[in-house]
Amino acid sequence: MSKTSRAALVAMVSLAAIGVVALAVRWNSAAPIASPILKISSEDAAPTSDAPKKSLTTKTIEAVKSAASQAGDILTRVPCLPAKGIAQSAGTLPRVAKRIAAGDPVTIVAFGSSTTVGYGVSSPAYTYPNRLADQLRRKFPTADISIINRGMGGQDTPEMMKRFNSAVLSDDPDLVIWQLGTNTVIRGTESEVAATKALVEDGIAQLQARGIDVVLIDPQYVPAVTAKEENASTMVKLLASVAKLKNVALFPRFEIMKEWHEKDKMPFDSFVIGDGLHMNDWGYACFAQLLGDTIIKSVGQVQAGVNPPSNVMTLRPM
């Protein structure tokens, strides 16, 4: 091999290693609780004759695999316990339940902002839509279940509605899980928070006209949201009233996470990353489990010839 060829090969290998390291650093920095710290030990610096030195690429890949393994058992390490005293909200999931029970393909669209994207997780596999899809496929291994992630970080409800047709309706879903409100609470004025009501009602009306099931997800209970106490309280009440008015399911994330912190005495850093806004692996995993158990319960009711449960909080996780 010529000197020129050898130099080109070395350059290609170096670029590949840098790319892998950059990817690992990105995910490690997003979720420090679940990810190990990459460092070179003294053994790395001075390998013995019977323990050859590992390449930087190999060590990085092993570290990423270790982070994924740790995140995978996160609910075992910190159980997702039932919440108590959470107010119920009317709403049913008849379409998705009946289709799963009948063995028909099911399409679920997860629509929202950075919570839906999964900002804060240690791996893309641990976003709540991916966690939810895995749970449903384990329970219904012969079912054809697709969950499409239509999250876009930083968006408020007006921005979501601008892409509603292309991001939601175009997929003709059986269920839409709509996470919203947080960015408006943090950045919006009182009038902008109030304006959310008409926008959400319009979106739900379009979904219901097509027979699509809906679950609304209200803001998370985290320091960045609670710092805007008045906006947060207004948004939570607003979404609850819309859900009741339109008879759709509401996942009361704000109250559930508040109970984690106030009643279960969990410090914020046990379910929130360092920015004080986004959830970590545990938070997303528990969140997904609650949603998954609800859908599973709905399917069981339909298979038993009983109407679907009246709200998404009928079944709580173990």
C-alpha positions as semicolon CSV with decimal commas, in nm:
position;residue;x (nm);y (nm);z (nm)
1;M;0,000;0,000;0,000
2;S;0,139;0,340;-0,098
3;K;0,206;0,612;0,160
4;T;-0,081;0,812;0,013
5;S;-0,323;0,519;0,052
6;R;-0,210;0,449;0,408
7;A;-0,257;0,816;0,499
8;A;-0,607;0,819;0,352
9;L;-0,700;0,503;0,545
10;V;-0,573;0,648;0,873
11;A;-0,774;0,964;0,812
12;M;-1,093;0,766;0,744
13;V;-1,052;0,557;1,060
14;S;-0,988;0,870;1,267
15;L;-1,300;1,040;1,136
16;A;-1,509;0,732;1,213
17;A;-1,378;0,722;1,569
18;I;-1,452;1,090;1,618
19;G;-1,808;1,036;1,496
20;V;-1,870;0,754;1,742
21;V;-1,724;0,956;2,029
22;A;-1,941;1,256;1,938
23;L;-2,253;1,040;1,938
24;A;-2,168;0,892;2,276
25;V;-2,097;1,231;2,428
26;R;-2,426;1,366;2,295
27;W;-2,635;1,099;2,466
28;N;-2,420;1,093;2,782
29;S;-2,459;1,468;2,830
30;A;-2,837;1,446;2,779
31;A;-2,892;1,200;3,063
32;P;-2,611;1,198;3,321
33;I;-2,800;0,968;3,560
34;A;-2,807;0,670;3,328
35;S;-2,480;0,719;3,136
36;P;-2,129;0,633;3,254
37;I;-1,845;0,884;3,238
38;L;-1,599;0,812;2,959
39;K;-1,240;0,825;3,081
40;I;-0,907;0,655;3,025
41;S;-0,782;0,470;3,333
42;S;-0,425;0,398;3,429
43;E;-0,466;0,048;3,289
44;D;-0,558;0,202;2,955
45;A;-0,250;0,418;2,960
46;A;-0,013;0,130;3,035
47;P;-0,153;-0,203;2,909
48;T;0,014;-0,526;3,016
49;S;0,141;-0,781;2,767
50;D;-0,158;-1,015;2,824
51;A;-0,417;-0,730;2,811
52;P;-0,378;-0,546;2,480
53;K;-0,479;-0,183;2,467
54;K;-0,832;-0,125;2,334
55;S;-0,887;0,134;2,065
56;L;-1,076;0,451;2,150
57;T;-1,354;0,341;1,915
58;T;-1,392;0,003;2,092
59;K;-1,399;0,161;2,438
60;T;-1,657;0,418;2,326
61;I;-1,887;0,154;2,177
62;E;-1,860;-0,053;2,497
63;A;-1,947;0,254;2,707
64;V;-2,255;0,328;2,494
65;K;-2,368;-0,035;2,525
66;S;-2,320;-0,015;2,902
67;A;-2,532;0,301;2,919
68;A;-2,811;0,133;2,722
69;S;-2,798;-0,171;2,949
70;Q;-2,827;0,046;3,259
71;A;-3,120;0,240;3,114
72;G;-3,299;-0,081;3,017
73;D;-3,355;-0,196;3,374
74;I;-3,426;0,146;3,519
75;L;-3,777;0,060;3,641
76;T;-3,637;-0,241;3,824
77;R;-3,382;-0,026;4,002
78;V;-3,638;0,244;4,087
79;P;-3,992;0,098;4,075
80;C;-4,266;0,298;3,905
81;L;-4,515;0,299;4,191
82;P;-4,889;0,369;4,163
83;A;-5,002;0,726;4,217
84;K;-5,285;0,783;4,463
85;G;-5,564;1,037;4,471
86;I;-5,530;1,146;4,108
87;A;-5,849;1,304;3,975
88;Q;-6,013;1,108;3,696
89;S;-6,106;1,251;3,358
90;A;-6,373;1,113;3,129
91;G;-6,271;0,968;2,794
92;T;-6,240;0,637;2,613
93;L;-6,006;0,467;2,368
94;P;-6,254;0,251;2,173
95;R;-6,098;0,257;1,828
96;V;-5,745;0,150;1,917
97;A;-5,873;-0,109;2,166
98;K;-6,114;-0,267;1,917
99;R;-5,854;-0,279;1,640
100;I;-5,597;-0,452;1,861
101;A;-5,861;-0,693;1,990
102;A;-5,965;-0,771;1,630
103;G;-5,608;-0,818;1,512
104;D;-5,622;-0,515;1,280
105;P;-5,317;-0,292;1,224
106;V;-5,294;-0,002;1,468
107;T;-5,128;0,333;1,402
108;I;-5,054;0,566;1,693
109;V;-4,918;0,916;1,644
110;A;-4,724;1,071;1,931
111;F;-4,763;1,445;1,873
112;G;-4,594;1,715;2,076
113;S;-4,272;1,896;2,157
114;S;-3,943;1,794;2,322
115;T;-4,106;1,544;2,560
116;T;-4,223;1,352;2,254
117;V;-3,888;1,389;2,079
118;G;-3,733;1,247;2,397
119;Y;-3,488;1,517;2,495
120;G;-3,299;1,397;2,803
121;V;-3,290;1,022;2,734
122;S;-2,963;0,829;2,723
123;S;-3,058;0,654;2,397
124;P;-3,325;0,703;2,128
125;A;-3,462;0,363;2,229
126;Y;-3,580;0,513;2,559
127;T;-3,808;0,789;2,433
128;Y;-4,161;0,743;2,560
129;P;-4,304;0,651;2,215
130;N;-4,041;0,377;2,175
131;R;-4,095;0,253;2,532
132;L;-4,470;0,246;2,472
133;A;-4,432;0,060;2,142
134;D;-4,210;-0,204;2,305
135;Q;-4,460;-0,254;2,588
136;L;-4,757;-0,296;2,355
137;R;-4,569;-0,534;2,125
138;R;-4,465;-0,751;2,419
139;K;-4,826;-0,772;2,532
140;F;-4,967;-0,823;2,181
141;P;-4,686;-1,004;1,993
142;T;-4,903;-1,088;1,691
143;A;-5,043;-0,735;1,655
144;D;-4,919;-0,491;1,393
145;I;-4,865;-0,179;1,605
146;S;-4,688;0,130;1,472
147;I;-4,608;0,441;1,675
148;I;-4,501;0,743;1,473
149;N;-4,304;1,009;1,659
150;R;-4,417;1,354;1,547
151;G;-4,248;1,554;1,820
152;M;-4,069;1,882;1,746
153;G;-3,876;2,048;2,024
154;G;-3,967;2,393;2,151
155;Q;-4,308;2,418;1,988
156;D;-4,615;2,585;2,135
157;T;-4,970;2,486;2,041
158;P;-5,002;2,746;1,760
159;E;-4,691;2,604;1,593
160;M;-4,819;2,249;1,634
161;M;-5,147;2,339;1,468
162;K;-4,961;2,474;1,164
163;R;-4,831;2,121;1,098
164;F;-5,138;1,936;1,220
165;N;-5,245;1,813;0,876
166;S;-4,903;1,691;0,764
167;A;-4,784;1,556;1,099
168;V;-5,106;1,397;1,227
169;L;-5,402;1,371;0,991
170;S;-5,199;1,254;0,693
171;D;-5,112;0,931;0,877
172;D;-5,480;0,845;0,941
173;P;-5,398;0,723;1,294
174;D;-5,620;0,523;1,527
175;L;-5,492;0,709;1,833
176;V;-5,323;1,045;1,880
177;I;-5,131;1,107;2,202
178;W;-5,103;1,487;2,216
179;Q;-4,847;1,630;2,459
180;L;-4,870;2,007;2,487
181;G;-4,875;2,318;2,704
182;T;-4,532;2,323;2,866
183;N;-4,363;2,571;2,632
184;T;-4,660;2,807;2,651
185;V;-4,646;2,792;3,032
186;I;-4,276;2,878;3,036
187;R;-4,264;3,141;2,762
188;G;-4,621;3,257;2,709
189;T;-4,827;3,540;2,845
190;E;-5,154;3,492;3,031
191;S;-5,350;3,561;2,711
192;E;-5,140;3,310;2,513
193;V;-5,209;3,042;2,773
194;A;-5,583;3,116;2,752
195;A;-5,572;3,105;2,370
196;T;-5,459;2,742;2,386
197;K;-5,815;2,631;2,463
198;A;-5,964;2,718;2,124
199;L;-5,669;2,566;1,938
200;V;-5,688;2,235;2,123
201;E;-6,065;2,216;2,080
202;D;-6,021;2,267;1,706
203;G;-5,758;1,993;1,685
204;I;-5,971;1,747;1,883
205;A;-6,275;1,826;1,668
206;Q;-6,078;1,738;1,354
207;L;-5,965;1,409;1,508
208;Q;-6,308;1,313;1,636
209;A;-6,463;1,385;1,296
210;R;-6,242;1,103;1,167
211;G;-6,317;0,870;1,457
212;I;-5,966;0,895;1,599
213;D;-5,906;0,833;1,970
214;V;-5,729;1,108;2,165
215;V;-5,519;1,130;2,480
216;L;-5,413;1,474;2,597
217;I;-5,099;1,505;2,809
218;D;-5,063;1,815;3,025
219;P;-4,731;1,982;3,132
220;Q;-4,471;1,812;3,347
221;Y;-4,422;1,905;3,712
222;V;-4,062;2,029;3,708
223;P;-3,880;2,338;3,841
224;A;-3,895;2,525;3,508
225;V;-4,274;2,486;3,500
226;T;-4,351;2,541;3,869
227;A;-4,154;2,867;3,851
228;K;-4,443;2,991;3,635
229;E;-4,701;2,893;3,894
230;E;-4,996;3,097;3,764
231;N;-4,947;2,994;3,401
232;A;-4,900;2,629;3,501
233;S;-5,216;2,622;3,712
234;T;-5,419;2,784;3,434
235;M;-5,289;2,543;3,168
236;V;-5,353;2,231;3,377
237;K;-5,711;2,340;3,452
238;L;-5,766;2,446;3,091
239;L;-5,664;2,110;2,944
240;A;-5,872;1,923;3,202
241;S;-6,178;2,127;3,107
242;V;-6,122;2,069;2,735
243;A;-6,086;1,694;2,790
244;K;-6,409;1,687;2,987
245;L;-6,593;1,901;2,732
246;K;-6,478;1,693;2,433
247;N;-6,499;1,361;2,619
248;V;-6,140;1,262;2,546
249;A;-5,882;1,099;2,769
250;L;-5,645;1,312;2,975
251;F;-5,316;1,190;3,116
252;P;-5,261;1,414;3,424
253;R;-4,883;1,420;3,406
254;F;-4,856;1,736;3,617
255;E;-5,038;1,581;3,913
256;I;-4,861;1,248;3,883
257;M;-4,516;1,405;3,883
258;K;-4,618;1,640;4,164
259;E;-4,705;1,335;4,371
260;W;-4,369;1,179;4,295
261;H;-4,200;1,487;4,437
262;E;-4,430;1,590;4,723
263;K;-4,586;1,268;4,852
264;D;-4,325;1,010;4,753
265;K;-4,044;1,251;4,847
266;M;-3,852;1,190;4,527
267;P;-3,601;1,470;4,460
268;F;-3,636;1,632;4,120
269;D;-3,303;1,494;4,003
270;S;-3,439;1,141;4,035
271;F;-3,675;1,199;3,742
272;V;-3,558;1,527;3,581
273;I;-3,228;1,607;3,410
274;G;-3,008;1,900;3,503
275;D;-3,192;2,161;3,298
276;G;-3,486;2,144;3,539
277;L;-3,727;2,088;3,253
278;H;-3,692;1,755;3,076
279;M;-3,740;1,408;3,222
280;N;-3,466;1,149;3,247
281;D;-3,484;0,778;3,153
282;W;-3,683;0,687;3,464
283;G;-3,936;0,965;3,412
284;Y;-3,997;0,871;3,050
285;A;-4,015;0,500;3,134
286;C;-4,275;0,543;3,408
287;F;-4,471;0,782;3,188
288;A;-4,475;0,528;2,902
289;Q;-4,570;0,244;3,136
290;L;-4,878;0,429;3,260
291;L;-4,996;0,493;2,906
292;G;-4,922;0,138;2,796
293;D;-5,109;-0,017;3,089
294;T;-5,409;0,197;3,004
295;I;-5,424;0,077;2,644
296;I;-5,371;-0,283;2,751
297;K;-5,656;-0,251;2,998
298;S;-5,881;-0,106;2,727
299;V;-5,809;-0,400;2,497
300;G;-5,887;-0,646;2,777
301;Q;-6,221;-0,479;2,837
302;V;-6,315;-0,502;2,468
303;Q;-6,208;-0,866;2,444
304;A;-6,424;-0,941;2,747
305;G;-6,721;-0,772;2,583
306;V;-6,714;-0,480;2,823
307;N;-6,699;-0,112;2,731
308;P;-6,348;0,040;2,741
309;P;-6,248;0,203;3,072
310;S;-6,384;0,552;3,122
311;N;-6,047;0,721;3,161
312;V;-5,677;0,671;3,108
313;M;-5,602;0,640;3,480
314;T;-5,822;0,333;3,536
315;L;-5,521;0,102;3,554
316;R;-5,203;0,190;3,742
317;P;-4,865;0,020;3,705
318;M;-4,728;-0,234;3,950
